């Protein structure tokens, strides 16, 4: 008997972990989890070594989890593989991201990314280095709907309220 995808997933909760093509991995170790608000998991696929400081990792975020503001001196590539997420560069609009989207983050661009409130989120990240900074506390930001005719749905301003309503 064959089932439609609707039949398979109609009883699934959007707050359940989603299977990721690269594996959810283990909870982020304390030296990295301190840069996240909420629980995150990492499957290190390519670790830096004596020949290269490059890495490739699948990072999975629980619903509502986000990382703090940070930069990468050599830039970063994010490939969204599962879930609904947000990405924001300093002084830019927050952008919603979905599976199949990728973000090419320029060197030293201050940014954060994380899962929407109702969805797990996973991305494949490639980078050479990271410079972690202050918390990206959701209560530090206010979001207002904007209609730019693009996929961007929220504008964020650093004046102290809450993360975009989802």
DRENGU-908437 format. One line per 3 residues: number of its first residue (from 1); for each residue z negated, x, y of N, C-alpha, C. Coordinates in Angstrom, 3 decimals. Atoms other than C-alpha are relative to their C-alpha. Layout:
BEGIN
NUM> Z,X,Y,Z,X,Y,Z,X,Y | ...
! end
This chain:
BEGIN
1> 0.000,0.845,-1.183,0.000,0.000,0.000,0.000,0.888,1.244 | -0.075,-0.735,-1.238,0.899,1.274,3.468,-0.729,-0.764,1.091 | 0.706,0.610,-1.126,-1.175,0.623,6.577,0.627,0.497,1.293
4> -0.477,-0.431,-1.316,-0.103,0.704,10.192,-1.096,0.850,0.647 | 1.005,-0.788,-0.727,-1.825,3.125,12.572,-1.024,-0.913,0.647 | 0.941,0.949,-0.610,-3.340,0.111,14.320,-1.065,-0.404,-1.009
7> 0.956,0.396,1.030,-4.956,-0.991,11.040,-0.957,1.134,-0.342 | 0.832,-1.156,0.339,-6.240,2.520,10.344,-1.055,0.242,1.067 | 0.893,-0.386,-1.078,-7.801,3.026,13.761,-0.670,-1.157,0.727
10> 0.538,1.098,-0.784,-8.748,-0.490,14.891,-1.523,-0.069,-0.023 | 1.459,0.012,0.061,-12.370,-0.035,13.785,-0.618,1.326,0.412 | 0.506,-1.302,-0.419,-12.672,3.516,15.070,-0.621,-0.102,1.389
13> 0.619,-0.081,-1.317,-15.012,4.154,17.994,0.636,1.153,0.760 | -0.582,-1.075,-0.797,-13.530,6.150,20.845,-1.021,1.104,0.266 | 1.025,-1.017,-0.195,-16.850,8.010,20.990,-0.227,0.841,-1.263
16> 0.111,-0.806,1.213,-16.423,9.409,17.460,0.806,1.277,0.162 | -0.797,-1.222,-0.056,-15.258,13.006,17.039,1.387,-0.257,-0.586 | -1.365,0.138,0.500,-11.520,13.227,16.566,0.353,1.254,-0.786
19> -0.427,-1.206,0.712,-9.978,15.531,13.991,0.948,0.791,0.900 | -0.869,-0.828,-0.843,-8.383,18.424,15.837,0.867,0.873,-0.893 | -0.936,-0.771,0.811,-5.382,20.321,14.578,-0.476,1.429,-0.237
22> 0.482,-1.375,0.152,-7.253,23.621,15.025,-1.448,0.072,-0.455 | 1.386,0.022,0.474,-10.708,22.542,13.797,-0.996,-0.034,1.139 | 1.002,0.178,-1.051,-13.719,21.480,15.849,-0.852,1.243,0.192
25> 0.813,-1.203,-0.118,-15.668,24.643,15.105,-1.480,-0.292,0.022 | 1.464,0.064,-0.042,-19.357,25.220,15.709,-0.464,-0.273,1.423 | 0.522,0.168,-1.361,-21.601,24.307,18.647,0.129,1.323,0.776
28> -0.129,-1.190,-0.836,-21.007,26.695,21.529,-1.318,0.771,-0.035 | 1.245,-0.778,0.014,-23.528,29.570,21.303,-0.655,-0.019,1.387 | 0.737,0.087,-1.270,-26.238,29.702,24.016,0.623,0.797,1.144
31> -0.573,-0.793,-1.103,-24.470,32.442,25.982,1.193,-0.688,0.664 | -1.100,0.773,-0.594,-21.586,29.988,26.575,-0.403,-1.439,0.285 | 0.369,1.404,-0.197,-23.208,26.551,26.230,-0.708,-0.205,1.335
34> 0.680,0.145,-1.298,-25.200,27.229,29.406,0.986,-0.286,1.129 | -1.033,0.280,-1.003,-21.887,26.861,31.295,0.596,-1.396,-0.159 | -0.491,1.348,0.251,-21.396,23.286,30.015,-1.086,-1.022,0.285
37> 0.887,1.148,-0.138,-22.951,19.938,30.895,0.363,-0.909,-1.163 | -0.300,0.736,1.217,-23.145,18.208,27.503,0.338,0.959,-1.125 | -0.264,-0.817,1.181,-22.261,19.426,24.028,1.481,0.356,-0.130
40> -1.360,-0.473,0.241,-19.173,21.506,23.307,-0.007,0.841,-1.270 | -0.162,-0.712,1.270,-17.853,23.174,20.171,1.183,0.937,0.129 | -1.093,-0.968,-0.104,-15.656,26.207,19.712,0.414,0.499,-1.382
43> -0.585,-0.632,1.179,-13.357,27.425,16.966,0.807,1.181,0.527 | -0.661,-1.202,-0.507,-12.483,31.002,17.951,1.093,0.399,-0.980 | -1.140,-0.295,0.863,-9.018,31.590,16.537,0.456,1.454,0.141
46> -0.324,-1.397,-0.260,-8.266,34.954,18.159,-1.084,0.521,0.932 | 1.104,-0.541,-0.791,-11.250,36.940,19.399,0.415,1.306,0.668 | -0.253,-1.298,-0.624,-11.131,39.800,21.890,-0.467,1.128,-0.926
49> 0.382,-1.147,0.828,-11.299,43.193,20.193,0.271,1.283,0.772 | -0.159,-1.277,-0.706,-10.984,46.899,21.017,1.425,0.216,0.500 | -1.392,-0.169,-0.410,-7.207,46.538,21.421,0.434,-0.987,1.079
52> -0.407,1.045,-0.940,-7.080,43.387,23.561,-1.199,-0.842,0.400 | 1.074,0.893,-0.430,-9.390,41.237,25.662,0.478,-1.453,0.029 | -0.529,1.369,0.066,-7.232,38.129,25.016,-0.707,-0.798,-1.089
55> 0.569,0.872,1.017,-8.585,35.152,23.143,0.790,-1.294,-0.062 | -0.528,1.354,0.182,-7.399,31.839,21.780,-1.076,-0.776,-0.738 | 1.073,0.788,0.606,-9.931,29.134,20.991,0.298,-1.479,0.146
58> -0.013,1.449,-0.127,-10.006,25.444,20.257,-1.396,-0.384,0.479 | 1.281,0.435,-0.546,-12.755,23.937,22.417,-0.009,-1.522,-0.019 | 0.149,1.449,0.101,-13.981,20.384,21.723,-1.203,-0.419,0.839
61> 1.029,0.512,-0.898,-16.028,18.421,24.275,-0.404,-1.395,-0.462 | 0.439,1.355,0.289,-18.188,15.389,23.475,0.315,-0.874,1.221 | -0.254,0.859,-1.156,-17.627,12.320,25.691,-0.914,0.345,1.172
64> 0.758,-0.312,-1.210,-18.713,13.133,29.251,-0.331,1.467,0.200 | 0.298,-1.429,-0.133,-19.084,16.882,28.610,1.033,0.663,0.915 | -0.906,-0.780,-0.855,-17.621,19.216,31.224,-0.573,1.400,0.148
67> 0.510,-1.336,-0.271,-17.848,22.879,32.036,-0.217,0.171,1.498 | 0.286,-0.276,-1.401,-19.027,24.388,35.309,1.225,0.595,0.674 | -1.054,-0.686,-0.747,-16.810,25.729,38.044,0.102,1.426,-0.522
70> -0.196,-1.369,0.466,-15.303,29.011,36.880,1.410,0.465,0.353 | -1.324,-0.590,-0.232,-12.338,31.357,37.326,0.355,0.895,-1.177 | -0.491,-0.969,0.974,-10.232,33.594,35.099,0.839,1.004,0.782
73> -0.727,-0.993,-0.803,-9.102,36.842,36.771,1.479,0.135,-0.359 | -1.408,-0.105,0.404,-5.866,36.805,34.749,0.621,-1.369,-0.268 | -0.504,1.347,0.228,-5.425,33.000,34.624,-0.412,-0.534,-1.364
76> 0.331,0.653,1.270,-5.760,30.594,31.711,1.054,-1.064,-0.288 | -0.860,1.100,0.434,-3.564,28.226,29.710,-0.832,-0.943,-0.842 | 0.671,1.034,0.787,-4.987,24.961,28.384,1.060,-0.923,-0.574
79> -0.897,0.929,0.667,-3.089,22.876,25.833,-0.860,-1.136,-0.546 | 0.812,1.140,0.423,-4.636,19.410,25.432,0.518,-0.489,-1.349 | -0.400,0.418,1.344,-4.607,18.465,21.746,-0.562,-1.358,-0.390
82> 0.619,1.277,0.352,-6.927,15.425,21.571,-0.762,-0.568,1.181 | 0.883,0.685,-0.929,-8.609,12.851,23.776,0.507,-0.104,1.423 | -0.272,0.210,-1.429,-8.702,12.000,27.449,-0.923,0.927,0.775
85> 0.784,-1.014,-0.700,-9.856,14.611,29.932,0.326,0.036,1.484 | -0.196,-0.244,-1.430,-10.127,15.687,33.548,0.098,1.501,0.238 | -0.136,-1.394,-0.443,-9.097,18.936,35.230,0.008,-0.033,1.521
88> 0.003,-0.065,-1.456,-9.836,19.890,38.833,-0.088,1.438,0.469 | 0.095,-1.277,-0.714,-9.131,22.961,40.938,-0.724,-0.265,1.306 | 0.752,0.073,-1.245,-11.309,23.639,43.963,0.896,-0.526,1.113
91> -0.661,0.647,-1.142,-10.224,21.503,46.966,1.276,-0.754,-0.380 | -1.146,0.784,0.468,-7.624,19.679,44.833,-0.502,-1.323,-0.587 | 0.340,1.254,0.654,-7.543,16.201,43.334,-0.307,0.241,-1.473
94> 0.235,-0.031,1.443,-9.017,15.708,39.857,1.192,-0.654,-0.670 | -1.172,0.524,0.708,-6.219,15.092,37.363,-0.382,-0.366,-1.431 | 0.241,0.439,1.364,-6.390,13.133,34.144,1.010,0.685,-0.915
97> -0.867,-0.687,0.968,-4.987,14.929,31.085,-0.105,-0.681,-1.358 | -0.106,0.651,1.307,-3.873,13.664,27.665,0.642,0.946,-1.002 | -0.634,-0.856,1.013,-2.675,15.141,24.343,1.471,0.273,0.335
100> -1.355,-0.434,-0.316,0.521,17.109,24.854,0.118,0.603,1.384 | -0.018,-0.600,-1.337,-0.329,18.063,28.463,-0.465,1.445,-0.089 | 0.547,-1.342,-0.105,-0.873,21.670,29.391,-0.242,0.303,1.461
103> 0.357,-0.414,-1.345,-2.417,23.289,32.433,0.162,1.509,0.067 | -0.191,-1.427,-0.237,-1.245,26.691,33.652,-0.836,0.358,1.220 | 0.967,-0.263,-1.064,-4.218,27.883,35.702,0.259,1.390,0.579
106> -0.296,-1.299,-0.617,-3.379,30.646,38.198,-1.212,0.947,-0.030 | 1.108,-0.959,-0.074,-5.446,33.846,38.319,-0.956,-0.351,1.139 | 1.085,0.211,-0.961,-8.773,33.359,40.139,-0.087,-1.402,0.581
109> 0.114,1.382,-0.475,-8.280,29.599,40.640,-1.330,-0.579,-0.479 | 1.299,0.584,0.326,-11.751,28.035,40.757,0.233,-1.423,-0.494 | -0.297,1.285,0.620,-11.747,25.004,38.446,-1.078,-0.403,-1.002
112> 0.794,0.501,1.120,-13.542,22.854,35.875,0.875,-0.952,-0.802 | -0.684,0.974,0.833,-12.388,20.655,32.995,-1.009,-0.599,-0.962 | 0.924,0.642,0.926,-14.038,18.185,30.658,0.504,-1.338,-0.490
115> -0.357,1.271,0.627,-13.927,14.993,28.617,-0.322,-1.168,0.922 | 0.347,1.229,-0.705,-13.814,11.529,30.126,-1.258,-0.577,-0.656 | 1.257,0.551,0.509,-16.941,9.443,29.614,0.135,-0.649,-1.370
118> -0.144,0.742,1.241,-15.517,7.450,26.692,0.858,0.654,-1.058 | -0.923,-0.636,0.949,-13.463,10.021,24.832,-0.401,1.434,-0.293 | 0.077,-1.413,0.353,-13.863,13.234,22.922,1.260,0.661,0.535
121> -1.126,-0.745,-0.564,-11.524,15.946,24.225,0.043,1.360,-0.675 | -0.168,-1.349,0.558,-10.117,19.094,22.632,1.195,0.662,0.655 | -1.130,-0.773,-0.512,-7.916,21.825,24.037,0.024,1.371,-0.642
124> -0.190,-1.381,0.411,-6.519,25.115,22.904,0.037,0.803,1.285 | 0.079,-0.824,-1.206,-7.440,27.732,25.506,0.408,1.428,-0.333 | -0.341,-1.421,0.116,-5.860,31.139,25.917,-0.324,0.647,1.332
127> 0.414,-0.691,-1.220,-7.206,33.639,28.406,-0.337,1.438,-0.321 | 0.388,-1.388,0.187,-8.137,37.230,28.956,-1.424,0.256,0.483 | 1.334,-0.233,-0.538,-11.422,36.881,30.857,-0.426,-1.227,0.791
130> 0.509,1.115,-0.811,-13.662,34.346,32.651,-1.122,0.489,0.892 | 1.064,-0.281,-0.958,-15.940,34.553,35.695,-0.702,-1.322,0.263 | 0.701,1.276,-0.131,-18.550,31.755,35.492,-0.775,-0.060,1.297
133> 0.621,0.202,-1.304,-20.028,30.273,38.664,-1.013,-1.134,-0.073 | 1.013,1.042,-0.072,-22.261,27.408,39.802,0.377,-1.221,-0.837 | -0.206,1.232,0.748,-22.705,24.122,37.957,1.013,-0.892,0.700
136> -0.862,1.066,-0.515,-20.045,21.456,38.384,-0.711,-1.295,-0.336 | 0.860,1.143,0.271,-22.708,18.760,38.475,0.682,-1.285,0.446 | -0.673,1.249,-0.378,-21.201,15.256,38.390,-0.612,-0.675,1.224
139> 0.619,0.649,-1.152,-23.740,14.103,41.003,0.377,0.673,1.318 | -0.443,-0.676,-1.219,-22.235,16.585,43.489,1.319,-0.537,0.538 | -1.347,0.423,-0.358,-18.929,14.720,43.672,0.107,-1.492,0.121
142> -0.310,1.416,-0.131,-17.698,11.370,44.861,1.489,-0.142,-0.277 | -1.410,0.215,0.320,-14.424,9.955,43.604,0.438,-1.345,0.540 | -0.574,1.233,-0.503,-12.229,7.347,45.231,1.392,-0.148,-0.580
145> -1.347,0.187,0.540,-9.126,5.788,43.724,1.052,0.307,1.052 | -1.138,-0.258,-0.878,-5.865,6.957,45.243,1.258,-0.405,-0.738 | -1.282,0.350,0.604,-2.327,5.778,44.636,1.050,0.895,0.619
148> -1.009,-0.930,-0.465,0.104,8.652,44.995,1.310,-0.174,-0.752 | -1.188,0.182,0.814,2.642,7.304,42.544,0.143,1.080,-1.056 | 0.014,-1.066,0.997,1.680,10.163,40.223,-1.021,-0.362,-1.063
151> 1.011,0.247,1.012,-0.570,10.464,37.206,-1.405,0.221,0.545 | 1.309,-0.233,-0.599,-3.415,11.463,39.560,-0.588,-1.338,0.415 | 0.619,1.277,-0.301,-5.861,8.589,39.852,-1.225,0.112,0.894
154> 1.256,-0.129,-0.736,-8.852,10.036,41.701,0.060,1.172,0.954 | 0.178,-1.104,-0.933,-9.591,12.141,44.726,-1.492,0.305,0.019 | 1.413,-0.362,-0.004,-12.869,14.062,44.715,-0.340,0.754,1.274
157> 0.453,-0.638,-1.221,-14.846,15.153,47.723,-1.412,0.495,-0.236 | 1.295,-0.632,0.232,-17.881,17.442,47.757,-1.028,-0.515,1.003 | 0.964,0.557,-0.927,-20.227,15.063,49.561,-1.137,-0.745,-0.699
160> 1.203,0.439,0.698,-22.699,14.072,46.854,-0.063,-1.424,-0.502 | 0.191,1.293,0.661,-22.240,11.003,44.651,0.244,0.181,-1.476 | -0.184,-0.094,1.437,-20.801,10.638,41.165,1.437,0.312,-0.380
163> -1.298,-0.317,0.597,-17.878,11.581,38.928,0.896,-1.244,-0.001 | -0.879,1.174,-0.004,-14.789,9.322,38.806,-0.433,-1.047,-1.016 | 0.281,1.106,0.923,-15.501,5.902,37.322,1.185,-0.127,-0.934
166> -1.085,0.037,0.968,-13.487,5.554,34.142,0.088,-1.333,-0.676
! end
